[in-house]
Amino acid sequence: MTAIRTEQYKAAAHQGIADKHLQKALSGFQHRIAPATAQRYLSHGEGPQIRQMGHAIRMHAVEHLDRLLAELADKIDARGGQVFFAEDADAAVAYALEVAWQNKVQRVVKGKSMVTEEIGLNRAMEDAGIEVVETDLGEYIIQLAGEHPSHIIAPAIHKTREDVGRLFKEKLGIPYTDDPPTLTWAARKALREKFLSADMGVSGCNLACAQSGHITTLSNEGNIRMSTTLPRVHIAFMGMERVVDKLRDHAVLFRLLSNAAAAQKMAGYISYIGGPRQSYQEDGPRAFHLVIIDNGRSRILADPEFREILCCIRCAACLNVCPVYGKIGGHAYGFTYTGPVGAVVTPLLVGLDRARHLFFGETLCGACKQACPVDIDLPRMLLALRRRWAEGRKTDGFAGSGSAIEHLAFAAWAEMVRRPSLYRSARQMAALSQVVLPHSEGCLTRLPFPFDGWTRGRDLAPLSRRGFVDRWQERVKKRKGGS
Amino acid sequence: MSINRRRFLDRVRNALHRKTTHGQAHIRYEDLAAAVAPDVSADVLGILAASAVEANIHMTRAADHADAGRAIAGIVRETEAEWAHQDAVISWDHPLLERLNVKCLVEATGTEFIVTHADHSGPLTTEDRGAFREQVMRSRIGITSADYCVAETATLVVRTRPGQPGAVNLVPSVHVAVILASQILPDFVSLYALLEKQQASDPDALAHRMTLITGPSKTGDIELVMVRGAHGPRALHLVVIDDLT
């Protein structure tokens, strides 16, 4: 697994908010992509219900995963490809290293793949002495800078053109420029040599098809086609949920994915890859391996409340509308998956306790559900995660340890509201004693422990001397007196 | 069947035993086919022309094969080499392309014209593949046809066959695709309906590799500024021969 830094969410979020470059980049991105995506959804012959159709297709696939994965694997086997089922990150990485070793691989070119980021493939290969080159321009920039991606689709969104200009001057030895075309073509030239000399190509998989027995990859740059066409070995990685039943499912989902990921009508390249090259083929790898990864997904599948998250097609549309992501940026999420989808998937993969800040950090505003191309109810699952965490370890499914103070506070509250006289006197006491607390413009600015967390970022309206029940009774009395 | 495959799929099957009531769709998967009927009445050439503009494709309508050949020769004349070693033009071995007489027209301009070698008599050797790679790398233009073109999005559908490798529409700086107007399909739904039909009668209908190409290679990874020519072709020319009228 890649490093998990979800515990540092708060500190990293503060860092993101203080970063002026990042704020500008994120707001520009959200203002441009998100509205254009929403427009695209309305342009289909199927009408606005196309997102619900996408949902039905994905849910059908998730609920028939056992059959679909077996069909896919059988068909790739029959064409001479090798399919490996990896229970966890370690098994997947070990298999990839074995393939690299058997094929005497020294240099690897990679197309963008979130799941290889999840399992920490690059690090493991580099430790084994293999040169790994990311070839998606955004990923390449991030790799040269020695960082991690901050956005699923636009990994270098936090870098300005000046940042990239300085980076390329230092690492590629080209004269400084902040002209995006010149910078892009410098990377094109540098990477062309890597493509031609690489021994192995690594890719992810967008949505495999069980009916035809192919994996698919989508890109605009053509880097994934290069990585899977020129080297002599191709190894593809897919999370086990990334498959659909029928070819016709792609007709709906690839349009939605293109709309959602980049506000495009259709992605530049969609490649169907069903095995190694045939004897008649001039190009293509002589060996093809597909690694299907569980790494915690079957646990999610088994939980009725969270199974729906496996419908996700990793488009990042929810990031582009999220008010929280739009301020704190991707690095704050501390793991491969960021934004609202990260706030649901990451805790399910790494544990609720370790990643609880992620689901408590989101606002539940619902923008992510509206932006989702396959209509996933992310707010519902964010709430469910909060509940599971707060309930503590009662069930065998996903659970957190909860907060002892919170438990105690709610138990006390429950006792109190059951006794009206106790409740009323406690309220009156609080109303009287609050005058000693710091005030500003009629609001309380600091509560005592254990409630101080609430006022750390906001003010609280003070309790009224007379509560609702008092007022109501007075009102009733007055009415009676009047009639 | 390997042990880890069986264990893996057993785990998935066990997980599926618990039914979920969350996230159920309003639409039944089984009813979807009826909900996505292809649009067959559309003016496909007109729609394609508009989509091509949006996808940054240079589309040329040719009256006949000779006209198409001349259009391609014009593109070859106007395309400068991106890199110094690109002194050739490479073309698929394809019956439609053969009829265009491009070879003569291009060679008349002094540019080498390579047709991919497809010797069906036996499997290709390492030398054959090495030679092809060298040829495609020094080509500034790659000429291919396509199986279909989807009007809705201006998407070319390309399958790998003998003499028709994918690298020809990927490695050269410019890609020229030639199709007949009768190969145009209205939309994605009709394309996939057709692919499913072919798949039903031939399990390998999609071939080992099928690629859907929409426009030239592009990226917006630096501040969302759209740049053409990230790793694949910088430009895509689509020549449509009108065989309908």
Interface residues (C-beta under 8 A of the other chain):
Chain A: A25 G28 F29 R32 I33 G45 E46 Q49 Q52 M53 H55 A56 I57 M59 H60 E63 L65 D66 L69 A70 A73 K75 R79 V83 F84 F85 A86 E87 A91 T135 D136 L137 G138 I141 A154 P155 A156 K159 T160 R161 V164 P180 P181 L183 T184 W185 A187 R188 L191 R192 F195 L196 Q211 S212 G213 H214 N220 E221 G222 N223 R225 M226 T229 L230 M240 K246 L247 R248 H250 A251 V252 F254 R255 A262 K265 M266 A267 G268 Y269 I270 S271 Y272 I273 G274 G275 P276 R277 Q278 S279 Y280 Q281 E282 D283 G284 I292 D294 S298 R299 L301 A302 D303 P304 E305 R307 E308 C311 D375 I376 D377 R380
Chain B: S2 N4 R5 R7 F8 L9 R11 V12 R13 N14 A15 L16 R18 K19 T20 T21 H22 G23 Q24 A25 H26 I27 R28 Y29 L32 A33 A35 V36 D39 S51 E54 A55 T116 H117 A118 H120 P123 L124 D128 R129 F132 R133 V136 M137 E152 T153 T155 T160 R161 P162 P165 G166 A167 L170 V171 D187 F188 V189 L191 Y192 A193 L195 E196 Q199 P203 D204 A205 L206 A207 H208 R209 M210 T211 L212 I213 T214 G215 P216 S217 K218 T219 G220 D221 I222 E223 L224 V225 V227 G229 A230 H231 G232 P233
